[in-house]
Amino acid sequence: MKTAADILHDNPNLIPYRVTLAEEPGDKFTIVFDCFAEDDDHAAEQAENAYPNCTIHNVTFFPEANQ
């Protein structure tokens, strides 16, 4: 399994993002989805691919993932 450093080395254009979402519309629980993406739209797209019926609450840059 590749580490975050490996992913960033192989794809220097990727930025760490954190997406918060509800798996189904109306869910009271929030899921946190961390990923590496080219921009916030790409991060949201990855989250939607992982959770097809989700409702995205927030997409934010996540610099702590680099550490």
FILUMMAR-239401 format. One line per 10 residues: number of its first residue (from 1); for each residue x, y, z of C-alpha. Coordinates in steps of 0.1 Angstrom, whole numbers, plus 5000, padded with zeros to 4 digits. Layout:
NUM) X/Y/Z ~ ...
***
This chain:
1) 5000/5000/5000 ~ 5013/5034/4990 ~ 5019/5060/5017 ~ 5008/5096/5014 ~ 5044/5106/5006 ~ 5045/5080/4977 ~ 5012/5093/4963 ~ 5024/5129/4964 ~ 5058/5120/4949 ~ 5041/5102/4920
11) 5014/5129/4915 ~ 5028/5164/4926 ~ 4996/5181/4914 ~ 4975/5164/4941 ~ 4965/5182/4973 ~ 4951/5166/5004 ~ 4914/5174/5010 ~ 4889/5164/5037 ~ 4853/5160/5026 ~ 4824/5158/5051
21) 4792/5142/5040 ~ 4760/5123/5048 ~ 4759/5089/5033 ~ 4722/5093/5025 ~ 4701/5124/5024 ~ 4688/5131/5058 ~ 4714/5111/5077 ~ 4723/5126/5111 ~ 4758/5111/5111 ~ 4787/5128/5093
31) 4813/5108/5074 ~ 4848/5122/5070 ~ 4864/5113/5036 ~ 4901/5122/5032 ~ 4917/5121/4997 ~ 4942/5136/4974 ~ 4928/5156/4946 ~ 4936/5183/4920 ~ 4910/5207/4934 ~ 4880/5208/4956
41) 4856/5197/4928 ~ 4879/5167/4922 ~ 4878/5159/4959 ~ 4840/5161/4960 ~ 4838/5139/4929 ~ 4859/5112/4946 ~ 4836/5113/4977 ~ 4805/5110/4955 ~ 4821/5080/4937 ~ 4828/5063/4970
51) 4793/5073/4984 ~ 4770/5075/4954 ~ 4739/5089/4971 ~ 4757/5112/4995 ~ 4751/5148/5004 ~ 4783/5168/5005 ~ 4785/5191/5036 ~ 4820/5205/5032 ~ 4852/5202/5012 ~ 4884/5217/5027
61) 4921/5217/5022 ~ 4937/5193/5047 ~ 4974/5202/5052 ~ 4977/5178/5082 ~ 4976/5149/5058 ~ 5011/5157/5046 ~ 5026/5150/5080
***
